[in-house]
Structure formats: structure tokens, C-alpha cells
Amino acid sequence: MTATDVTRYLALVDRRMFPIEHSGMSWRPEYGPELNNIDQELVKLRKEIDAEHIRRKEIAH
């Protein structure tokens, strides 16, 4: 996992929080598909994060 991947993950989480924090007050229909796209990208990056954790555990042992 690269620094770019980490930055991308954090940016996606940050972007995902905006519609959630504002749901009900200023919800827009386009937030639904956007959240789905963000979730799909986060799933992909989560796999890389998990693989990195496994790699680091193997190195430590």
C-alpha cells in the first residue's frame, strides 16, 4: 500500500462523511449514487489495507 493509497482512502472517508452528516437537512438525490461509488472504492482499498496488515505481521514474526 502506497502513501497515495492511504491519502485516497482518507479523502474518500472524508467525502463520505459530508452527506451522512447533512442527511435530512440538505440531502440531494445525487448523494445516493456517489455514496455507492465511494463504498465500492473503499472496499477495494480495504482489501489492500488488510493485505498490508498481514504482510507487516509476517515480517514481524
C-alpha positions, 0 to 999 in steps of 0.5 A: 500500500502506497502513501497515495493509497492511504491519502485516497482512502482518507479523502474518500472517508472524508467525502463520505462523511459530508452527506451522512452528516447533512442527511435530512437537512440538505440531502440531494438525490445525487448523494445516493449514487456517489455514496455507492461509488465511494463504498465500492472504492473503499472496499477495494482499498480495504482489501489492500489495507488488510493485505498490508496488515498481514504482510507487516505481521509476517515480517514481524514474526 
